[in-house]
Amino acid sequence: MKRLQLFGLLNNDMDQIEKELYRSVQGDDDLLTETSMHLLKAGGKRLRPIFVLMGGKFGRYDLQKLKCIAVPLELIHSASLVHDDVIDDAELRRGELTVKAKWGDKIAMYTGDYIYAKALIMTTELKNPRIHQILSKAMVEMSIGEMEQIRDFFNTEQSVRHYLQRIRRKTALLIAVSCQLGALAADAEPESARLLYNYGYNVGMAFQIRDDLLDLSGTEKQIGKPPGSDMRQGNITLPVIYTLEDERLRTSLLDEISSIREGHSSVGRAIDLILTGEGISRAEELASRYIAKALNALDQLPNSRTKRNLRDIAFFVTGRAY
């Protein structure tokens, strides 16, 4: 997956962020450097650094300060993916072998820890304690979200509310604080930082719902991993929850999920059942409602090219094919 190419004015700065990402994981241990670089070089949309830089546009834009937030946030996201792949026993990420698949569980876990540590080292260059408090709290919430997901593997009785709380912690908060911390690092007005947080939170919720939809309706080429990976790993996502609420499909889908858990069935039949119901369309509708909330927050910010770009991102999130 390539970095988003929507924002011409930021491309040069994002090139610098990309180089800084690679520099940041260099260290004395050659293996940790290699494993860390493996995931970074596989690419990614780099949404979180982009949001940091765009948040910085609402204050005194200074790339040297902003990179001390933009790079760590992408590193934190990357570290969580390395750990996720161990928990999920995942073989592919972004179309490449995962660190876990290539080097094993133990190396992958220490690689994730190493990337987290590198992220924290870089943030120490900023002296604003509020930035560190917000970032630390977000990391705690991410960890809780990950634990909730593990506890809920193959839990077909979970509610929509519980799912939304989980993705808030796992995904939306880090995107929200990316927007917020970019503004704070640039000394933007507190109200602008608050509105950017609200924008990022709602975009993050829509982004994760859309990601869960793509896992069921996308191709391996589009999403960089086999379709149905979430269900195969036991992660019950929003379209599945909605489909289980349909009495016409519930029993059949429960049977398929039970067979998947026991290793007796592939996910193909379960996906077919979900695609015949209203789970996909209902999830898309909810994602659209989150985007509407994001745009409402955005409307309260001063008019600028950055504001228009943020609007473009919101629409991209709901319509993306990868």
N, C-alpha and C positions, 0 to 999 in steps of 0.2 A: 504494500500500500504506500502510495506516495503522499508527501505532505500536501495539505490543501494549497491550491494555487488560485486563491480568490483575491488576493490583496497585493497588488503591484507595489504599493508604497512600502510594504513590510518585507518584501522578498529579500532585500539585501540584509536587513537586520535578522531575519530568520536564518539566512545563510550563516551569519555569525553565531547565532544560537546553536545551530547544528554542529558547527565546528567546536563550540564550547562543550557541547554534550560529549563529544568524543574525547576531548581533552580531560574532562572532569573524571572519567573513569580510569584514566591512566594511573598506574601505581607500581609498586615494587614487585608485586606478584604477577608474573606473566600470565598464569592461568586465569586469575580473576579478571585481569584486563581483557583477555581474549573472550571469556564467557560474557562479560558485560558488554563488550563491543558487538557480540554476535546478535543480540536482540536489537540494539540501537541501529545497526546497519541494515537490519531487515526492514526498516522504515517505520511508517506510522503516520497518522494525520497531523501529529504535533498540535492538536487542538489547544492543549493547556498553555504552552508557551505563546501561541497566537493570542489567546484570551488575555494573558498577562500584558503583552505589548499593547493590545488594543485598550485595555483598562488604563494603561499608562498614558494614553493619548488624551485622557480627560484631566490630566494634571501637567506637571513639568516633565516632559518625556526625556528620560536619560537612560540610554541603552545599558550603560555600565552598571547602573543600579538595578534596572529591570531584569537583567540577565541573572542576577542573584536570586530572583524568584522564578523566572521562566525555566531555567535549566533544572533547578531542584524539583519543581513540580513535575516536569517530564520524567525525571529520574525516579521520583516516588511512584509515579504511575507505572513505569517500566519495572521497578522492583516488585510491585504487587502482581504484575503479570507473570514474572518468573516464579513467584510463590504459587500463584493460581494454577500454573501448569503442572506443578508437582501434585497439588491437591487433586486436580482433575485428571491426572495421568494423561495429559495432552501431548500429542506427538507433533502437531503443527501449530505455528503461530505466524501470522502474516505470510503464509505460504512457505515458510522455512521450518526446519526442525527446531523444536524448542530446546532451551538449554537443558532441561530435564531429559529429553530424548537423546541428546548428543553426548552429555557428560554424566547423567545420572542424578538421582534425587539429592544426594548429599552436596555435590558441587553446586547444584541449582539453588539450594536453600542458602548456602553461604554467599552465592553470587547476589541473590536478592538482598541479603543483609548488607553486603558490601556496597551495593548501589544506594541503599537507604542512607548509609553512613556518609557516602560521598555527597549526597544531596544536603545533608545537615551541615556538613563542613562549609559548603558554599553559602548557605543562608547566614552564617555567622558574620559575613561581611556587611550585613545590614544591621543597624543598631536600634531599630524601632522595635521595642519589646512586644507591641501589639501584633506585629507581623508574625513573630515567633509563636505567640500564644494562639493565634488563629490557625497557623499551620500545624502546630502540635495537636490541637483539638481535632482538626480534620483527620490527621493520621490515626488518632485514637478511634474516631468514629468509623474510619475505613476498616480497622481491625475488627471492630464489633460487627460490622456488616459482613465481613468474611466469615466470622464465626457463625453468624446467623444462617448464612448460605450453607455451610457445612452441616449444621443441625437440621436444615430443611431439605437435605438431599432426599429425593423421592417422597417428599411429604405432599401428598395429593389433597390434603385437607386445609392447606394454608389459604388465607384470605387475600383478596386484592390489597387490602390495607397493609397486611404484613409484607407482601411483595414490594409495595411502594416504599415502605420504611427501609427495607433492605437495600433497594437500589439508590435511595437517598444517601445512605451511608457509603455504599460501595462506589458510586459513580458521581452522583449529582453534586455532592459537597465539594469534591476536589475541583470540579469545573467552576462551581460558584466562587470558591476562594481564589481561583486563578484570576477571575475578573476583578474581584475585590482587592486582592493583594497588589495587582498591577496598579490600581488606582491609589492605594495607600502608599506604595513605594514612590509614586510620583507626586505625593502630597496633594492629591485631588481633594475636592470638597467632600466631607463625610457623607452628604446626601447622595453624591454621585457614586461613591463606593457602595453605599447601601443598595441603590438601584441596580448597579452592576452585579452585585451579589444575587439579587432577586432574578435578574435576567439569566445569569449563569446557572443558577439552581434549576430554573424551569427548562432551560435548554438541555441541561444535563439529564433531567428526568426523561425528556423526550428522546434524547440521544440513546439512553439505555433501552428504552422500550423499543426503539427502532432497531437497535442491535439485536435484541431478542427476536424481533420479527424476521430479521435477515437470516438468523440462524435456522429458521424454519423454511423460509421461502427463497433464500439466495442459493447461488451455486458455490462450489468450492473455490472456483477462480475468483469470484466476487469477494468472498469473505475470508479467504486464506486458510480455511480449515473445512473439514467435512460438514455438510449440512446436518443439523440435528445433534451437534456435539453437546449442546447444553442438556438435552434430554438424556442422551447416552450417559452423561456424567451424573445424572440425577437432579439437575437444576431445573426446577419447575418454574417456568416463566409465565408472563402475563397471558399470552395467547393460549397457553395450556390451561391456566386457571379458568379463563373465560369459557373454554371449550368444555371443561369439566362441569360447568354450571348448566350445560345443555343436557337435559335428561335423555334426549335422543341419542347422544354420543357418549355420555358419561361411562356407562358400563363397558363399552367396547374399548374406550381409551384407557380406562383403569386396567383392563386386562392386558393391553399392550404395554403400558408402563410397568406393570408387574413382570411381564416377560422380559422386558429390557433389563430390569433390575437383576433378574436371575440369569441373564446372559443367554436367554433362549430366543430372542427376537432382535432384529435390527430396528432402527427407528423409522424405516420407510412407511410401514403401515400406520404408525401413530401420526406421522406428518400428514399422510393422506386424509386421516380422520379430521385432523385440525383444519386442513384446507377446505374441507367440505362444510364446516360450520361457520359461525360468526366470530370466532375468537380473534382471527386476524383483523377483521374490520373494526371490531370493538377496541382492540389495542391501538390501531391506527387513529381512531377517533380520540382516545385519551391522549395520545402523543400530541395530536393537533391542539387539544385544549391546553396542554402545557406550553406549547409554542405561543398560543394566544396570550397567555400570562407573561411570557418572556417579552413579547412585543409591547405589552402594556407598560412594563417597567421601562423598556427602551424609549417609549414615547415621551417619558417624563425627563429624559436627558436632553441637554442642549443639542441642537442640530449640528451635524458635522459629517464629514466623509466617513469617519470611524463609525458613527451611529448607523449609517447606511450599510457599511460592511457587516456590522453585527446583525443587522436585519437579514442580510444575505445569508449569513451563517445559520440563522434560525430556520430559514426556508430550506437550506441545504440539508440540515439535520433530518427534517421530516421527509425529504425526497431522495436521500442518498441511496446508492445501490452498492455501497461497500462500507 
